[in-house]
């Protein structure tokens, strides 16, 4: 199930409604509208397989990955996970390309280097051919994986043959080491092992004869080379979906809307639709402000093409004059192309609505505070660990964590104490043999059994598990050559970077002291090192250096003063596995995460204007809420009725393991309430705080509303 989220953005910036008539009387008809540029829906709704177009609008994503190795790729538990290309020894890979139309084409090769942190270079370049076209992977590179461009004309529809050789190398040590992806590892990574090894071949005689996989020490293990193609071509399909549109809400600076009846709904869309491309539009309606509520109709097609104007009524058809009879609506555009170099571009999505007041709007209630965050939702189907895992209680008791947290005055102080405990508990070491699972208890068992728990991925997954044992959502994030923990802080209403691996620190803003997320650090990194243009992943070196006073962030730690992994420079890039439920669902996951240069393809990867998508992956986003969803907040929907002394409220939240809502009225004690609740107003000031509580009794940051009510004659 997709999760919903919140983001502290003014409602007027997101839901562009405008009242064109005064809404001041019972029976008054009011004209409203939502939308405009398609980027509004992209930023606030849902997006799959699409991106913002450079000239405005939203188009199909324009990078396609062709691979068959990722599910089992990387170092495995056995020796022989590498194959060697040198002298007469060559490698061949066959990849099938359905559509060869592309603007650019790249070969991606995953190689192994012993000294990845010093970026030791191979002795000689790696030569390749693609269907006979010659090229070269240079040794001069700042990444262990390599990609190199070749002419699109070298490709052909169907099977494409890639061959690698390094004839100048006189030994294995001088040659190139290529990763192998073994069939027995595919289930760990979420792939199907059937057919593995059918597309990879090795030659020991300069390509005169070829031996098909199996590879490995026993020559009995089917495997594929970790070799891929990346094509700058548009995906065949994608969707752009609006957020839930509240048809009753006029000017969104107003907290309260009166009861209303929808009279007319007109949907308008404009798009560029070149030959060979299509845009189809759909609509659905409901009575729930959440797109995941139960009372939603199915999506129904309402039009297609470059310009669409559709009047909607009862059954989502052109039935003018009939009552729409729903408060909420969503629209979706499905983009498609038969030509990979062409894409439709959705330019505008607009909704014009006429509503009729069924009560007289309130004139005696004045909003003086409205800390009521606007909802955004991730397009990523995040999976959160269930609150009732027995591993949580065992962790708390075994590590005496209640005593560790005793006396902590804030949630964040408790989280920092857990980081300090994880640091003091940890011993670094080789995660082999028996690479541990990703849940904290499995990692702790390995520490106690072997005397060392593994690497940074294990230590910070251990820390994340300790946080989840107390109901605080925490997850693993991979940055450049390092793995860290991010925990959701209800104190700050944001994700916060924590590192419990041989250091115990978080980073903070030097002006405010507010702790930072990886995204905060990434943006500061770009401003310092790439203020004028994007990163070049094949040329720009990312330094693994100690913290410096010159960095635009501060460091808080009780650990060592000098550190190798500072978090700040390593935040040049971020990727993550979008789930935390490692106790309930150990797989799929990378087979031995962190022991090779991250060749798995199940990560969601960040990109932005100065952070190009990495070509070895297929899943990217530049929408903040997809990778940093805001949790545990409440949005309050307020409606007025006939009386002038009460508001009819409806609460909406995304809280993993949600239990209930609580309200605090005029400073009284917190009280549990249902998701629909009536706020009785007194004459004068009225103050309301609303929060969500999860099943581990953790309360989110409250939404705060204050109004003044005057008596009316």
C-alpha positions in Angstrom: 0.0 0.0 0.0 1.3 3.4 -0.9 1.9 5.7 2.0 0.8 9.2 2.4 2.8 12.0 3.8 2.8 15.6 4.8 5.0 18.5 3.9 5.1 21.9 5.6 4.2 24.0 2.7 1.5 26.7 2.6 -1.7 25.3 1.1 -2.0 28.2 -1.2 1.3 27.2 -2.9 0.1 23.8 -3.7 -3.7 23.8 -4.3 -4.3 26.8 -6.5 -7.9 27.5 -5.9 -9.4 30.9 -6.6 -12.9 32.1 -5.7 -14.3 34.3 -8.4 -17.4 35.3 -6.5 -18.0 36.2 -2.9 -19.0 33.1 -0.9 -21.2 35.0 1.6 -24.6 33.5 1.6 -26.8 30.4 1.7 -27.5 29.2 -1.9 -24.7 31.3 -3.3 -23.0 29.7 -6.3 -19.2 30.0 -6.2 -16.8 29.3 -9.0 -13.5 27.7 -8.1 -10.5 26.3 -10.0 -7.5 24.1 -9.3 -4.3 23.5 -11.2 -2.4 25.0 -14.1 1.0 23.8 -15.2 1.4 20.0 -15.1 4.4 20.5 -12.7 1.8 21.3 -10.0 0.4 17.8 -10.2 3.9 16.4 -10.5 5.0 18.1 -7.3 1.9 17.4 -5.2 0.4 14.2 -6.7 1.9 11.0 -7.9 4.4 10.3 -10.6 5.5 6.9 -12.1 7.8 6.7 -15.1 7.7 10.4 -15.8 9.8 13.5 -15.1 9.6 17.2 -15.6 10.5 18.3 -19.1 13.3 20.8 -19.6 10.9 23.2 -21.5 8.0 22.8 -19.1 5.4 20.2 -18.6 5.8 16.5 -17.7 7.0 13.8 -20.1 8.0 10.2 -20.0 11.3 9.4 -18.2 14.1 9.3 -20.7 16.6 6.6 -19.5 16.1 2.9 -20.0 18.3 0.2 -18.4 18.8 -3.2 -20.1 20.2 -5.9 -17.8 19.7 -9.4 -16.5 22.2 -9.6 -13.7 21.1 -7.2 -11.0 19.1 -9.5 -8.7 22.2 -11.7 -7.9 24.9 -9.2 -8.5 27.8 -8.4 -6.2 30.2 -10.4 -4.1 28.8 -13.6 -2.7 29.8 -15.9 0.1 32.0 -18.1 -2.0 35.3 -17.5 -3.7 35.1 -17.2 -7.5 32.6 -14.3 -7.7 35.0 -12.7 -10.2 36.0 -13.5 -13.7 39.2 -12.2 -15.2 39.8 -10.6 -18.6 43.5 -10.5 -19.6 45.7 -11.6 -22.4 43.8 -14.4 -24.3 41.0 -14.4 -21.8 37.8 -12.6 -23.0 34.2 -12.1 -21.9 31.1 -12.0 -23.9 27.6 -10.9 -23.0 24.4 -11.0 -25.1 21.7 -8.5 -24.2 18.4 -8.1 -26.0 17.3 -4.7 -27.2 13.7 -4.4 -28.3 13.8 -0.8 -29.5 17.1 0.7 -30.7 15.9 4.2 -31.3 17.8 6.3 -28.7 19.6 9.7 -28.5 22.6 8.2 -26.8 23.9 4.7 -25.7 26.2 3.6 -22.9 27.9 0.4 -21.9 28.1 -0.2 -18.1 30.7 -2.6 -16.7 31.0 -3.5 -13.0 34.6 -4.1 -12.2 36.4 -5.0 -9.0 39.3 -3.1 -7.4 41.1 -4.1 -4.3 41.7 -0.6 -3.1 38.4 1.1 -3.8 39.1 4.0 -1.3 42.3 4.8 -3.1 40.8 4.2 -6.5 43.7 2.1 -7.6 43.7 2.0 -11.4 43.9 -1.1 -13.6 47.2 -1.3 -15.5 45.6 -1.2 -19.0 42.4 -0.1 -20.6 39.6 -2.5 -21.2 38.7 -2.9 -24.9 35.2 -3.8 -26.0 33.2 -4.4 -29.1 29.4 -4.1 -29.5 28.2 -6.0 -32.5 31.7 -5.5 -33.9 31.9 -1.8 -33.2 35.2 -1.1 -31.2 35.5 1.0 -28.1 37.4 1.3 -24.9 36.7 1.6 -21.2 39.5 3.7 -19.8 41.4 3.0 -16.6 41.2 6.7 -15.6 38.0 6.9 -13.7 36.7 8.0 -10.3 34.2 5.1 -9.9 34.8 1.3 -9.6 31.9 0.7 -12.1 32.4 2.3 -15.5 30.2 3.6 -18.2 31.3 4.6 -21.6 29.3 6.0 -24.6 29.2 4.3 -28.0 27.2 5.1 -31.1 23.6 4.2 -31.1 24.0 2.9 -34.7 26.1 0.0 -33.2 22.9 -1.5 -31.7 20.5 -3.8 -33.5 17.0 -4.9 -32.7 17.2 -8.3 -30.9 20.4 -9.8 -29.5 23.4 -7.6 -29.2 26.8 -9.1 -28.6 29.3 -7.4 -26.2 32.9 -8.6 -26.0 35.6 -7.5 -23.6 39.3 -8.0 -23.7 42.6 -6.6 -22.3 45.2 -8.1 -24.6 48.0 -6.0 -23.2 47.7 -7.5 -19.7 50.2 -10.3 -19.1 48.6 -11.7 -16.0 45.3 -11.7 -14.0 46.7 -9.0 -11.7 47.3 -6.7 -14.7 43.9 -7.4 -16.2 40.3 -6.5 -15.3 38.2 -8.3 -12.7 34.5 -8.6 -13.7 31.7 -9.3 -11.2 29.6 -12.4 -11.8 25.9 -12.7 -10.8 25.2 -16.3 -9.7 21.8 -18.1 -10.1 21.8 -19.2 -6.5 21.9 -15.6 -5.4 18.9 -14.4 -7.5 16.3 -15.3 -5.0 18.0 -13.3 -2.3 17.9 -10.2 -4.6 14.3 -10.8 -5.7 14.9 -12.3 -9.1 14.1 -15.5 -11.0 17.1 -17.8 -11.4 15.6 -19.6 -14.4 17.7 -18.9 -17.5 20.7 -17.4 -15.6 23.9 -18.1 -17.4 22.4 -18.4 -20.9 23.8 -15.0 -22.0 27.4 -15.0 -20.7 30.4 -16.7 -22.3 34.2 -16.9 -21.7 37.0 -17.5 -24.1 40.6 -18.7 -23.2 41.9 -18.5 -26.8 41.4 -14.8 -27.9 37.8 -15.4 -28.9 38.4 -18.4 -31.2 36.1 -20.5 -29.1 33.6 -19.6 -26.4 32.4 -21.5 -23.4 28.9 -20.6 -22.0 28.4 -20.2 -18.3 28.6 -21.9 -15.7 31.5 -20.2 -14.1 32.9 -20.2 -10.6 35.7 -22.4 -9.0 33.8 -25.6 -9.7 32.7 -24.5 -13.2 29.2 -25.7 -12.3 27.5 -22.5 -11.2 25.4 -20.6 -13.8 26.1 -16.9 -13.7 25.8 -13.7 -15.7 28.4 -11.0 -16.1 27.4 -7.7 -14.5 27.3 -5.9 -17.8 24.5 -3.5 -18.8 23.3 -1.1 -21.5 21.8 2.3 -20.7 19.9 4.0 -23.5 18.7 7.6 -23.5 15.2 6.8 -24.7 11.8 7.4 -23.3 10.0 4.6 -21.3 7.0 3.1 -23.2 4.5 4.2 -20.5 4.2 6.4 -17.4 1.5 8.1 -15.3 0.9 11.5 -13.8 -1.8 11.7 -11.1 -3.2 14.7 -9.3 -3.5 14.8 -5.6 -6.9 14.5 -4.1 -8.7 17.7 -5.1 -11.2 19.1 -2.6 -14.0 20.5 -4.7 -15.5 22.4 -1.7 -12.4 24.4 -0.9 -12.3 27.8 -2.3 -9.4 30.1 -1.3 -7.1 27.8 0.5 -5.9 30.4 3.0 -9.3 29.7 4.6 -9.2 26.9 7.2 -13.0 26.5 7.2 -15.4 25.9 4.3 -19.2 25.8 4.6 -21.2 22.7 3.6 -21.5 22.8 -0.1 -23.0 21.0 -3.1 -21.0 20.4 -6.3 -23.0 21.7 -9.2 -20.5 21.4 -12.1 -17.0 20.0 -12.6 -15.0 20.7 -15.8 -11.6 19.1 -16.4 -9.2 20.6 -18.9 -5.9 19.4 -20.2 -3.4 20.4 -22.8 -0.5 18.3 -24.1 1.9 18.0 -26.9 1.2 14.6 -28.6 3.7 13.9 -31.4 3.0 11.1 -33.9 3.4 7.7 -32.3 2.6 9.0 -28.8 -0.6 9.1 -26.7 -2.1 10.7 -23.6 -5.3 9.3 -22.1 -7.1 10.9 -19.2 -9.0 9.3 -16.3 -11.0 10.5 -13.3 -12.4 9.0 -10.1 -14.4 10.5 -7.3 -14.8 9.8 -3.6 -15.9 11.0 -0.1 -12.5 10.5 1.6 -9.7 13.1 1.6 -7.2 10.3 1.5 -6.5 8.7 -1.9 -6.4 5.4 -0.1 -9.8 5.7 1.6 -12.4 3.0 1.0 -15.1 5.1 -0.7 -13.5 5.8 -4.0 -14.8 4.8 -7.4 -12.6 3.1 -10.0 -10.7 5.3 -12.5 -12.8 5.8 -15.7 -11.5 7.1 -19.0 -12.7 10.6 -19.8 -10.7 11.7 -22.9 -7.5 11.6 -24.8 -5.4 13.8 -27.1 -3.7 17.1 -27.2 -6.7 19.2 -25.9 -9.4 17.9 -23.6 -12.4 19.7 -22.0 -14.7 17.3 -20.2 -17.8 18.2 -18.1 -18.2 15.6 -15.4 -21.3 14.6 -13.5 -23.0 11.6 -11.8 -21.4 8.7 -13.7 -18.2 10.4 -14.8 -19.6 11.0 -18.3 -20.7 14.1 -20.2 -23.9 14.4 -18.2 -24.4 18.2 -17.8 -26.8 19.4 -15.2 -26.6 16.3 -13.0 -25.3 16.6 -9.4 -21.7 15.4 -9.1 -22.5 14.3 -5.5 -18.9 13.9 -4.3 -16.6 16.3 -2.5 -13.3 14.8 -3.7 -11.9 13.9 -7.1 -8.6 12.8 -8.7 -7.4 12.8 -12.3 -4.7 10.8 -14.0 -2.9 11.1 -17.3 -1.4 8.0 -18.8 1.4 8.8 -21.2 2.6 6.3 -23.8 4.9 6.2 -26.8 5.7 3.7 -29.6 8.8 5.7 -30.6 11.5 5.8 -27.8 12.9 9.1 -29.1 9.4 10.8 -28.9 7.3 11.6 -25.8 4.0 13.2 -25.2 4.3 16.3 -22.9 1.5 17.1 -20.5 1.5 20.9 -20.3 -1.5 21.8 -18.2 -4.1 20.1 -15.9 -6.9 22.3 -14.7 -10.3 21.8 -12.9 -13.1 24.4 -12.9 -15.8 23.8 -10.4 -19.1 25.5 -9.5 -20.3 24.8 -6.0 -23.4 26.0 -4.1 -23.4 26.9 -0.4 -25.9 24.8 1.5 -25.4 26.9 4.6 -24.4 30.5 5.2 -20.7 30.7 5.7 -19.5 31.6 9.2 -18.8 35.3 9.8 -17.9 35.2 13.5 -15.0 32.8 13.5 -11.5 34.2 12.8 -8.5 32.0 12.3 -5.4 33.3 14.2 -3.1 30.3 13.8 -3.2 27.5 11.2 -0.2 25.1 11.6 -2.0 22.5 9.5 0.6 20.9 7.1 -0.5 20.2 3.5 -0.5 16.6 2.5 1.9 15.1 0.0 2.2 11.4 -0.8 5.1 9.4 -2.0 4.8 7.5 -5.2 6.9 4.8 -3.6 5.2 1.9 -1.8 7.1 2.2 1.5 6.8 -0.9 3.7 7.2 -0.2 7.5 8.0 -2.8 10.1 5.0 -3.9 12.2 4.9 -2.6 15.7 4.3 -5.9 17.4 7.5 -7.8 16.3 8.8 -9.9 19.3 12.3 -8.9 18.3 11.6 -5.4 19.7 11.0 -6.6 23.3 14.0 -8.9 23.1 16.3 -6.0 22.0 15.1 -3.7 24.7 15.6 -6.3 27.5 18.8 -7.8 26.1 20.5 -4.4 25.7 18.9 -2.9 28.9 17.7 0.0 26.7 15.2 1.4 29.1 18.0 2.2 31.5 20.0 3.7 28.6 17.1 6.1 27.9 16.2 6.8 31.5 16.0 10.5 32.2 16.0 11.6 28.6 13.8 14.6 28.3 13.1 14.6 24.5 12.6 12.0 21.8 15.7 13.3 20.0 17.8 13.0 23.1 16.7 9.4 23.4 17.6 8.7 19.8 21.1 10.2 20.3 21.5 8.0 23.4 20.7 5.0 21.2 23.3 6.1 18.7 25.8 6.4 21.5 24.9 2.9 22.8 25.2 1.4 19.3 28.6 3.0 18.9 29.9 1.6 22.2 28.4 -1.8 21.5 29.9 -2.1 18.1 33.0 -3.9 16.9 34.0 -3.6 13.2 35.0 -6.6 11.2 34.6 -8.6 8.0 30.9 -9.5 7.6 32.0 -12.9 6.1 31.3 -15.7 6.5 27.6 -15.9 7.1 26.8 -12.3 6.0 24.1 -11.2 8.5 20.5 -10.4 7.8 19.4 -6.7 7.9 17.4 -6.9 11.2 19.1 -5.6 14.4 18.8 -8.9 16.3 20.5 -10.9 13.7 23.3 -8.3 13.6 23.6 -8.3 17.4 23.8 -12.1 17.4 26.7 -11.9 15.0 28.5 -9.4 17.3 28.1 -11.7 20.2 29.1 -14.8 18.3 32.0 -13.6 16.2 33.3 -10.6 18.2 32.6 -8.3 15.3 29.3 -7.4 13.6 30.5 -6.4 10.2 30.8 -3.0 8.5 28.9 0.3 8.4 25.8 -1.3 6.9 25.5 -3.6 9.8 26.3 -1.1 12.5 23.8 1.5 11.3 21.1 -1.2 10.6 21.6 -2.2 14.2 21.1 1.4 15.3 18.0 1.7 13.1 16.5 -1.4 14.6 17.1 -0.1 18.2 15.1 3.0 17.2 12.3 1.0 15.7 12.1 -1.0 18.9 10.8 2.2 20.5 8.4 3.1 17.7 10.6 5.6 16.0 10.8 4.9 12.3 14.4 4.6 11.1 16.0 3.3 8.0 19.2 2.6 6.2 20.5 5.1 3.6 23.4 4.4 1.3 25.6 7.5 0.5 29.0 7.5 -1.3 31.0 4.5 0.0 29.2 4.5 3.4 25.9 3.4 5.0 24.1 5.5 7.6 20.9 5.6 9.6 18.2 8.2 9.3 15.6 8.4 12.0 12.3 10.3 11.9 12.3 12.9 14.6 8.9 14.1 15.9 10.6 16.8 17.8 11.8 18.4 14.6 9.3 16.9 12.2 11.9 15.7 9.8 14.4 12.9 9.0 17.7 13.2 10.9 21.1 11.6 9.9 22.7 9.5 12.6 26.0 7.5 12.3 26.9 4.9 14.9 29.7 3.3 13.0 33.1 3.9 14.7 31.8 7.4 15.3 28.7 8.6 16.9 27.6 11.9 15.4 24.9 13.8 13.7 25.4 17.0 11.7 23.6 20.3 12.3 23.0 23.7 10.8 25.6 26.1 12.1 23.1 29.0 12.5 20.2 27.2 14.1 21.6 23.9 15.6 18.9 22.0 13.9 20.0 18.5 12.9 20.2 17.7 9.2 18.9 15.0 7.0 20.9 13.4 4.1 18.9 15.6 1.7 19.8 18.7 3.7 23.4 17.7 3.6 23.2 16.9 -0.1 21.9 20.3 -1.0 24.7 22.0 1.0 27.2 19.7 -0.7 26.0 20.9 -4.1 26.2 24.5 -3.1 29.8 24.1 -1.9 31.3 21.8 -4.6 28.9 22.2 -7.6 27.4 25.7 -7.5 27.6 26.2 -11.3 26.6 22.9 -12.8 25.9 19.2 -12.4 28.2 16.4 -11.1 30.0 14.4 -13.7 29.9 10.9 -12.2 32.7 9.6 -14.4 35.1 12.5 -13.7 34.3 14.3 -10.5 36.0 12.8 -7.4 34.1 12.6 -4.2 36.5 12.9 -1.3 36.3 10.8 1.8 37.7 13.3 4.1 37.5 14.3 7.8 35.2 17.0 9.0 36.5 20.5 8.4 35.6 23.9 9.8 35.2 25.0 6.2 32.2 22.7 5.8 28.8 24.5 6.1 27.6 22.1 8.8 28.5 21.5 12.4 29.2 18.1 14.0 27.9 16.8 17.3 29.6 13.8 18.8 30.9 12.2 22.0 33.2 10.0 19.9 36.5 10.5 18.2 37.4 14.0 17.0 39.0 12.8 13.7 36.8 10.7 11.5 37.1 9.2 8.1 33.4 9.1 7.2 32.0 12.6 7.7 28.6 12.2 6.0 28.7 15.7 4.5 30.9 15.1 1.4 29.6 11.5 1.1 26.0 12.9 0.7 26.9 13.7 -2.9 24.5 10.8 -3.7 21.8 8.9 -1.9 20.0 5.7 -2.6 17.9 3.5 -0.3 15.8 0.3 -0.2 12.3 1.7 0.5 11.3 -0.4 3.4 12.1 -1.1 7.1 10.3 -4.5 7.6 13.5 -6.6 7.8 12.2 -8.8 10.6 9.0 -9.7 8.8 10.5 -9.8 5.3 14.2 -10.5 5.1 14.2 -10.6 1.3 14.6 -9.3 -1.3 17.8 -7.4 -0.6 21.2 -7.0 -2.1 23.1 -10.3 -1.6 26.1 -8.7 0.3 25.4 -5.0 0.5 28.5 -2.8 0.8 30.9 -5.5 -0.3 30.8 -4.5 -4.0 30.1 -1.2 -5.7 26.3 -1.4 -5.2 25.2 -3.2 -8.4 21.7 -4.2 -7.1 18.9 -2.5 -9.0 16.2 -2.4 -6.3 17.2 0.9 -4.8 15.4 4.2 -5.3 18.0 6.8 -6.3 17.9 10.5 -5.9 18.5 13.0 -8.8 18.0 16.7 -9.2 19.2 19.5 -11.5 22.8 19.1 -10.3 22.7 15.4 -9.6 22.3 13.4 -12.8 20.6 10.0 -12.6 23.2 7.2 -12.4 23.0 5.0 -15.6 23.4 1.7 -13.8 20.0 2.0 -12.1 16.4 2.1 -13.4 14.6 3.7 -10.5 15.0 7.4 -9.8 13.1 10.3 -8.3 13.5 14.0 -7.8 10.4 14.3 -5.6 11.4 14.9 -2.0 8.4 13.1 -0.5 9.3 9.8 -2.4 12.5 9.3 -0.4 11.9 11.6 2.6 8.2 11.2 3.3 7.0 13.3 6.2 5.5 11.0 8.9 3.2 11.2 11.9 1.5 14.5 11.1 -2.2 15.3 11.0 -4.1 17.4 8.5 -7.3 18.9 9.8 -10.3 19.4 7.4 -12.8 21.9 8.9 -16.4 22.4 7.7 -19.1 24.7 9.2 -22.7 23.9 9.4 -25.9 25.8 10.4 -24.7 26.7 13.9 -22.0 29.4 14.5 -20.5 27.8 17.6 -19.0 24.6 16.3 -16.7 23.2 13.5 -17.0 19.7 12.0 -13.5 18.3 11.8 -12.0 15.4 9.9 -8.5 14.2 10.5 -6.1 12.6 8.1 -2.7 11.1 8.7 0.1 8.9 7.6 1.5 7.3 10.7 3.1 3.9 10.3 1.4 1.5 12.8 -1.3 4.2 13.5 -3.4 3.7 16.6 -5.5 6.8 17.2 -5.9 10.6 17.2 -5.7 12.8 20.2 -6.8 16.4 20.8 -5.9 19.0 23.3 -8.5 21.7 23.7 -7.6 25.0 25.3 -4.7 23.5 27.3 -6.7 20.6 28.8 -5.3 17.1 28.9 -4.9 15.1 25.7 -8.0 13.0 24.8 -8.5 10.2 22.3 -11.0 11.0 19.5 -12.2 9.4 16.3 -11.2 10.6 12.8 -14.4 12.8 12.7 -14.9 15.1 15.6 -16.9 18.2 16.5 -15.0 21.2 18.0 -17.4 23.2 20.2 -16.3 26.8 20.2 -16.5 29.2 23.1 -16.8 33.0 22.9 -13.3 34.4 22.6 -10.0 32.5 21.9 -10.1 28.8 21.2 -7.0 26.6 20.8 -6.7 23.1 19.4 -3.8 20.7 19.1 -4.2 17.5 17.2 -1.7 14.6 17.0 -1.5 11.1 15.7 -0.3 8.3 18.1 1.1 4.9 16.9 0.7 1.5 18.5 3.9 1.9 20.4 2.5 5.0 22.1 4.7 7.4 20.2 2.9 10.7 19.5 3.7 12.8 16.4 4.3 16.5 16.2 0.9 18.2 16.7 -1.0 20.4 14.3 -2.1 23.6 16.0 -5.1 25.7 15.2 -6.3 28.8 17.0 -9.5 30.8 16.3 -11.4 33.7 17.9 -15.2 33.4 18.0 -17.4 36.4 18.5 -21.0 36.4 19.5 -23.4 37.4 16.8 -26.7 39.2 17.3 
